Each structure stands twice: as structure tokens, then as C-alpha cells.
């Protein structure tokens, strides 16, 4: 099922880099930038995370919270955060349930080889749990700027 603007964001509960339980419902009343990325400590994902990190003051000033989601483990997320001084939470989706729920766990192809992976996608969810923006097939350069523009930041 493909999500669309205006849809209710699929609920989820998982853990963050510290093993703390995180649920979408705990952000009721806040805008959430929920971004899905393929893998910790890879060039594109690092550039994207650092772009959010470097603009966090503007993002939080708009009242938004950033949550990154990938199939990596809590331990991997902890190292990624430490290596790049990230200032937002990363959610472990090792079962890929959240990725599947948001329709971002897809068949990909590289050098003719097909495999399943995360389609780099960002959702902005308003305080009532509705999706207000969807950024699909994200190209990292300029993405944080596009998100901030959508937030009015």
C-alpha cells in the first residue's frame, strides 16, 4: 500500500540507539520528520544525517523532531551517532516492519543484481499524525533544505 499526503501515518513502536522504546504516538502534537535511509556509515547516508545535524537548530525552531530509521541495529546506530556527533535519534528497524509499513522496503537493482533495500524517503507528519509531505527517491544534496522549506524553517 502506497501512502499519500493526508493519510494517517502508520503507528510504530521500536527502539532507539540506546535501547529506549520509541513510539510515534509519543510525538502527538509535534511535527515529525521521519526519514528512512539504507545504511549507517555509508557515504550518502552519512551526508544526509550530517545535513540534518547541521540544520537541527532551524528544524527544532520550527517545532519539528527528526527521527532517522534504518534496518541497522541499536549498536550500529550508537556508533554512527558517535562517529558523526549526530544530534537526533536513530530508530532500529531490524525486522523491517516500519519500513514495510511506510512502503519503503522495496526491490532495488545494482549492477543487474536485484535485492531488497530501503528506498531513501522522508515523511513529514503533523501533530495530529497525518502525513503532510512525502519526499521519495531522495537525492541527498539539498534534501535538508527542501525539508526545512516544507517546515517553514
N, C-alpha and C positions, 0 to 999 in steps of 0.2 A: 504494500500500500504506500503510495507516494503522498507525503504530507504537503499541505498547501498553506499559504498565508490565510490566517483566520481559523485554522484548525487548533484544537486543544493540543498542547504539547504532551506527548506520551509521558506518563509518570514513570519514575525510576527510583530505585534505591541501590546504591553501590558503596564502595569505599574510596576514600581519597588516598593520597600518598602516605599519610600517617596511619592508615587503617581505620580512620574515623568514618562512621556511617554518614552518607550524604544522600539526601532525597530532594527531588525537585520541589516538593511541597513546602520544604523549609524556607524557600525563597519567595513565598507568596507575598505579593505587594512590591516586589523588586523586579527590575528588568534583568534578565539573564542572557548573557552572550554565551551560548553553548556551542563550542567549536570542536569538531571531530577531526582528528589528524591521524595519519597512519602509524607513525613510529617515533618513540623518543630518540633523541640524539642522532637524528638524520638531518641532512643539510636543510631541506625545505621545512621540515617540522621545527627545527631549531630557529630558523629565520622567522617563522610565523610566531612562535612563542616569544621570541625576543622583541618582536614588533609590538605584541600586546603588552609585554613587560614595560617597554619604553614609553608607552602611551597610557599606562594604567592610571595616572593621576587624572587625565582628561576623561577616561572611561568611568572611573568611580565618581568623579564630579557630576557626571550625568545621572548618577544614581544606579548605574549598572554593576553587575558582578560578572566576572569572566570565569568560566569553567571549561577546562580542556578535557577531552575524552579520547582515549585510545585503548586498544586491546592490551596494552602493556601492563605489567604488574605494579603493585604498590612500590616495590623495591626499585624497579626501573624508573618510576616517576620520581622517587626520592632523589635518586642520582641526577636525573635530568634537571630537577629544580635546583639542586646544589651546584651543579656544573655551570648553570647559566643564571643563577640568582633570580629565579622566576618568583613573581610576587602574586600569584594566584594559584588556586587549587587545580590539581590534575586528578581525574577520576579513572579508576581502573575498571575496565570493561572486559575482563579476561574471558567471560562467557559469550561476549559479543551481543548480549541481549539488548543493550541500549542502542548499539549501532544498528541492529536489525530493526528495532522499534522505530528508529528515525529514518530507516531506509538508506543508510549509508554503507552497509556491509554488502558489497557488490562484486561482481566478477570484473576483474581487470585483466589487462594484457600487456606484457612487456617482452619485447624481442620474440613475439609469436607465441609466448608461453602464457596460458591462462591460469589465473589464480584468484582467490577471494581476498579482498582487502577493503580498507576504509577509503571511501571517496571523500576527499577533503571538502567539508561542508560546514557552514556556520548557520545557526538558527538564533534569531533574537526573539525572546519570549517575554511578553509583558507581565506585569504584576498580577494579572488575572489568569495567567497560564496559557494565553493564546499566542500563537506564532505570528509575529508581525513582519519579519523579514527572513528570507532564506537565500543564502549565498551558496550556489552549487559550483562544482568544478573550480574551486577557489585557486586563483593564482596568487602566490604569497606577496609579491611586491604590490603595495598599495592596498592590500586587503584590510589592514587595521584602519587605514584612513576611510575606507568605504564603510566599515562598521561604525566608526565614530560619527561619520556623516549621518548614518541611519539613526544613531542615538541622539543626534543633535549636539554632540560634544565638540 
